Amino acid sequence: MKKLFWLLLLALIVIQFFRPEKNIAAAPSPNDISTKYTVTAEVKPILDKACNDCHTNNTQYPWYSNIQPVAWWLAKHIKDGKRHLNFSNFTTYSYKRADHKMEEVIETVEKHEMPLDSYTWTHKDAKLTEEEKTILINWAKQVRTEIRKDTAF
């Protein structure tokens, strides 16, 4: 039992040297959603607190993100979140894809699927109030209207 303990402790120490790359942009993205679509002063703080850590190229990391294997778990979540929707690259999406992504924002917020519970456990301020959900949903609907205005939907 003692050998197993020391082996696990050694493994925990060794994995601290293998860190995933951080999701921190050097500069604001020229393809950010805000460069083409309106992000109101009412919406921005909601995106900042509940969406941007996983859905942009600029994550604000908590202190525990420096501990393995937590950092690997966070990196996977961020990669997966950006794969689904990346506000930093939003203007590179086709109009059809952008429209669909905003439709998904509406659906996931309405169904209380976003932000993820695993995120709100450690980011209590990311839990959206009903008012914030309404603001976010209305904004996504407005962005869809702007997208459709730009195209022949």
N, C-alpha and C positions, 0 to 999 in steps of 0.2 A: 504494500500500500504506500509506503514511504517513497519507494522508487517511482511509482506512478505519479505521485504528487510532484516530485522534483522534475520528472519528465514533462509533465503538463506545464509547470512553471517555466521551464526552459523554453518550451514551444511558444508560450505566450510572450516571452521576452524576445525571441527570435523574430516572430511575426511583426513586431513593432517596427522592424527595419524595412518592411515591404508595404509601401504606402501607395494607394491609388492617386492618380492625378486629380488635383482639385479643379472644380468647375468655377473658375474665377476669370472673367474677361478682363483683358488689359485695357480695353476702351469700349465705350458704348457701341453697340452694333448698328451699322447703317441699315440693317434689315429689320430692325425692331418694329413691332406692331405700331408703336407710337409715331413712327416716321410717316405712316400713311393713313392711319385711322385714329380717330379721336380717343384719347384716354383721359377722361375728365379728372379733375382734382378729387372728385368723390370716389372714383374707381381706383386710382393709382394706389392709395394706401391699402385697399383690399387686396389688390394683386401683390403688393409688396409683402404683406403679412401672411397670405394664404396660398399663393400660387408660384411666385417667382423663384423660390429656392429650387424647385424641381422643374420648372417650365421656362427657364431662361438660361443664358450662359453665365450667370453670375449668382452663385449661391452664397448666402451668408451662413457660414459654418458655426455650429455650436462647439463648445470646448471639447465635448466628448468625441468629436469627429477625428481627433488625433489618436484615438485608441483603437487598435486592431482587436478583433475583427469588425468593430462597429463601422470604421471608415469604409471597409469594403461593402458592407451592407448599405450604407448611405450612398456610395458611388453607384451601386447597382440601381437603387431607387431613382437617383437623379438621371442616370442614363436612360432608364425606362420612361421616366416622365418626359424627358426631352424628345424621346422617340415618338411619343404620342402627340405632344404639342410643345413647340418651342417658340415663345413669344419673341425671342431675340432674332429668330430667322423667319418670322411670320410672313414678311413681304416677299420671300422667295417661293412661297407656296403658290400653286396654281389657284385661280379664283375658285374653282370647284372644291379643291382641298381646303382652302381657307374658310369657305362657307361651311363645309362639313365640320371643320374643327370648332367653329363657333357654335354650330348646332350641338356638338358634343359637350361644349362648355355648359350650355343651357341644360342639357339632359343630366349631366353628372352633378351639377349644383342642385337642380330640382330633386334629384333622387338621393341627395345627401351622400353621394359617393366621393365627392371632393370637397375639401381636402381630405386625404386619407386619414383614417383613425390613427394609424401609426405615426403620422406627422403631428396631429393635434394632441397626442399624449404628451409630447415633449415641447410643443409650441402651443400653449393654451390660448394665446391671443389669436391663433389662426382659425379657431372655431368661429364660423360665420353666424352672425345673428340673422334673423329673418329679414331684417331691413337690408343688411349687407348682401344677402342672397338675392333679394329683389333688385338691388342696384346692379349687381354683377350680371344677372340674367338680362335685365333691360339693356345694359351696355353691350352684351354679346348680340342681342337682337339688333341693336343699332349698328354694330359693326357688320352684321349680315346684310342689313339694308344698304350700307355703304358699298359693300362688296358687290351686291346685286346691281347697284347703280352703275358700277364700273364695267359691268359685263352685260351680256345679252341673256341673262337667266330666264 
